[in-house]
C-alpha cells in the first residue's frame, strides 16, 4: 500500500511547515491527487489517521480533491478527460501526438494551523 508512504510524506511536509510558522496544532490539510497516481482515497485516509497520531496533527482532517486525467492533442488541439488506458490516442483526429495536462498531481494545497 503506497498510500502509507504518501501519508507519511504529507505529514512530514505538514509538520515542517507548521514548525516554521510556529504552530501548536494542525487542524486540516488540503491536497490534490490526480487519478493517474492510482492513489486510493480511502486507503490514504486510513494511512493519514495512523500517521498523524502522536503529533500536533492528531485529529487533523485530510481533505482530498481528486483530479481527472485530461489530455490535449498536439495535432488538432482537442482536449478530453479519460481513464488511464484511453489517453494515448486523440478521440477527435485519432492522432498519437498528445500532452497530458492533468491527472498526475500529488500536492499539498493548504494547511490550516493554530
C-alpha positions in Angstrom: 0.0 0.0 0.0 1.9 3.1 -1.2 -0.7 5.3 0.5 1.2 4.8 3.8 4.3 6.4 2.3 2.3 9.2 0.8 0.6 9.9 4.1 3.9 9.9 5.9 5.3 12.3 3.3 2.3 14.6 3.6 2.6 14.6 7.4 6.4 15.3 7.3 5.9 18.3 5.0 2.9 19.5 7.0 4.8 19.3 10.3 7.9 21.1 8.8 5.6 23.9 7.5 3.8 24.1 10.8 7.0 24.3 12.8 8.3 27.1 10.6 5.1 29.0 11.2 5.2 28.4 15.0 2.0 26.4 15.0 0.9 24.4 18.0 -1.8 22.4 16.2 -2.7 21.3 12.6 -6.4 21.4 12.0 -6.6 20.3 8.4 -4.6 19.6 5.3 -6.0 20.1 1.8 -4.4 18.1 -1.0 -4.9 17.5 -4.7 -4.4 14.0 -6.2 -4.6 13.0 -9.8 -6.3 9.8 -10.7 -3.3 8.6 -12.6 -1.3 8.3 -9.4 -3.5 5.4 -8.6 -3.9 6.6 -5.0 -7.0 5.1 -3.4 -8.6 7.8 -1.3 -10.0 5.5 1.3 -6.6 3.9 1.9 -4.9 7.3 2.0 -7.4 8.5 4.7 -6.7 5.3 6.7 -3.0 5.8 6.4 -3.3 9.5 7.3 -5.2 8.6 10.5 -2.4 6.3 11.6 0.5 8.6 10.5 -0.9 11.8 12.3 -1.3 10.1 15.7 1.0 11.4 18.5 1.8 14.6 16.6 0.4 18.1 16.5 -1.7 16.9 13.5 -3.5 14.3 15.6 -7.2 14.7 14.7 -6.4 16.9 11.6 -8.7 16.3 8.6 -7.2 15.4 5.3 -9.3 17.0 2.6 -8.7 15.3 -0.8 -9.6 16.7 -4.2 -9.3 14.1 -6.9 -8.4 15.4 -10.4 -9.4 13.5 -13.6 -6.8 12.8 -16.3 -7.0 15.4 -19.1 -5.0 15.4 -22.3 -4.6 17.7 -25.3 -3.9 16.6 -28.8 -0.9 18.4 -30.2 -2.2 18.0 -33.8 -5.7 19.3 -33.6 -5.9 20.9 -30.1 -8.7 18.8 -28.8 -8.8 18.3 -25.0 -10.5 15.3 -23.3 -10.9 13.6 -20.0 -10.0 9.9 -19.9 -9.0 7.0 -17.8 -5.5 5.6 -17.6 -5.9 3.5 -20.7 -7.6 5.7 -23.2 -5.5 8.9 -23.2 -2.8 7.9 -25.8 -5.0 8.5 -28.9 -7.0 11.6 -29.7 -10.7 10.8 -30.0 -11.1 13.6 -32.4 -8.4 13.2 -35.1 -7.0 9.8 -33.9 -3.5 11.3 -33.6 -1.0 10.0 -31.1 0.9 13.2 -30.5 -0.7 14.2 -27.2 0.3 16.0 -24.0 -1.0 15.1 -20.5 -2.4 18.3 -18.9 -3.7 16.8 -15.6 -4.0 13.6 -13.7 -0.6 13.0 -12.1 -0.9 15.7 -9.4 0.0 15.0 -5.8 0.4 18.2 -3.9 -0.4 19.9 -0.6 -2.6 22.9 -1.4 -3.1 24.4 2.1 -2.6 23.7 5.7 -4.8 25.1 8.5 -3.0 25.6 11.7 -3.4 27.3 15.1 
